[in-house]
């Protein structure tokens, strides 16, 4: 029996709500399809700076704050992953970049998805391409809301 692809959102605290989750899940599945990826199960876990710093230290041996950590757990050509997002960082980034919390949250959600599609962000060139793709999908999701 074939299982349906699932995308789930988990919140370690209720400091932010994610509206239109069903629409966002469908959009993410379309993003993965457009990028040539098939989804089995992806969990987005929204947490605090403190929690993400613990994960960063424990699994990546990095001792600094970050907005997102993506763990690709795939064992086949179907994506399986956990994506941890610091809501504290997203809030701070929104203020720094003078954008809305909602827009920055979507950008980081897409950023994690794009990592699973093979996009990196280590070099200047990779960062530019990643930002282009984030902007592309932000534009597409914005068109859907009109």
C-alpha positions in Angstrom: 0.0 0.0 0.0 1.4 3.4 -1.0 1.7 6.0 1.7 0.9 9.6 1.1 3.5 12.3 1.5 3.2 14.1 4.8 4.5 17.4 6.0 3.9 18.2 9.7 4.4 21.3 11.8 5.3 21.0 15.5 5.7 23.9 18.0 7.7 23.5 21.2 5.9 26.6 22.4 2.9 28.5 21.2 4.6 31.9 20.7 3.6 32.0 17.0 0.9 30.5 15.0 1.2 29.3 11.4 -2.0 30.2 9.5 -3.2 28.3 6.5 -1.2 25.2 7.2 -3.0 23.0 4.7 -2.3 25.5 1.9 1.3 25.8 3.0 1.7 22.0 3.0 0.3 21.7 -0.5 2.6 24.5 -1.7 5.6 22.8 -0.2 4.7 19.5 -1.9 4.4 21.4 -5.2 7.8 23.0 -4.5 9.4 19.6 -4.0 7.7 18.2 -7.1 9.0 21.2 -9.2 12.5 20.6 -7.8 12.2 16.9 -8.9 12.0 15.5 -5.3 9.4 13.1 -3.9 8.4 13.4 -0.2 7.8 10.7 2.3 7.7 12.6 5.6 9.0 16.0 6.6 8.6 17.4 10.1 9.2 21.1 10.7 9.9 21.7 14.4 9.6 25.3 15.6 11.6 25.9 18.8 13.7 28.5 20.8 17.2 29.8 20.3 18.3 27.8 23.3 16.9 24.5 21.9 18.5 25.0 18.5 21.8 26.0 20.0 21.7 22.6 22.0 21.1 20.8 18.7 23.8 22.7 16.9 26.3 21.8 19.6 25.3 18.2 20.0 25.0 17.2 16.3 27.1 19.6 14.4 29.7 20.7 17.0 28.9 24.3 16.3 28.7 26.7 19.2 26.6 29.5 17.7 23.0 30.5 17.2 21.3 29.7 13.8 17.8 30.1 12.4 17.6 26.6 10.9 19.1 23.2 11.0 18.0 20.6 8.4 18.5 16.9 8.9 18.0 14.8 5.8 17.0 11.3 7.1 16.2 9.8 3.7 17.1 6.2 3.0 15.7 6.1 -0.5 14.8 8.6 -3.2 11.8 9.7 -1.2 12.7 12.6 1.2 12.4 12.1 4.9 13.6 14.9 7.1 13.4 17.0 10.3 13.8 20.7 10.0 14.4 22.7 13.2 13.6 26.4 13.1 14.4 29.0 15.9 11.5 31.3 16.2 13.7 33.7 18.2 16.1 34.0 15.2 13.3 34.4 12.7 11.9 37.3 14.8 15.3 38.9 15.0 16.0 38.4 11.3 12.6 39.9 10.4 13.5 43.1 12.4 17.1 43.2 11.0 15.9 42.8 7.4 12.8 45.1 7.9 10.3 42.5 6.8 7.3 40.8 8.4 7.5 37.8 10.7 5.3 35.9 8.3 7.5 36.6 5.3 10.7 35.7 7.2 9.1 32.5 8.6 8.1 31.5 5.1 11.7 32.3 3.8 13.2 30.0 6.4 10.7 27.2 5.8 11.5 27.4 2.1 15.3 27.5 2.9 15.0 24.2 4.7 13.1 22.7 1.8 15.6 23.9 -0.7 18.5 22.3 1.3 16.6 19.0 0.9 16.5 19.7 -2.8 20.3 19.9 -2.9 20.8 23.7 -2.7 23.7 24.8 -0.4 24.6 28.1 1.2 28.3 27.8 2.0 29.8 29.8 -0.8 28.9 33.2 -2.1 27.5 31.7 -5.3 25.5 29.1 -3.4 24.1 31.8 -1.2 23.0 33.9 -4.2 21.3 30.9 -5.8 19.6 30.0 -2.5 18.3 33.5 -2.1 17.0 33.6 -5.7 15.1 30.4 -5.1 13.7 31.6 -1.7 12.5 34.8 -3.5 11.0 32.8 -6.3 8.9 30.7 -4.0 8.0 33.7 -1.8 6.7 35.4 -4.9 4.7 32.3 -5.9 3.1 31.9 -2.5 2.3 35.6 -2.5 0.5 35.3 -5.9 -1.6 32.4 -4.5 -2.8 34.7 -1.6 -4.2 37.3 -4.0 
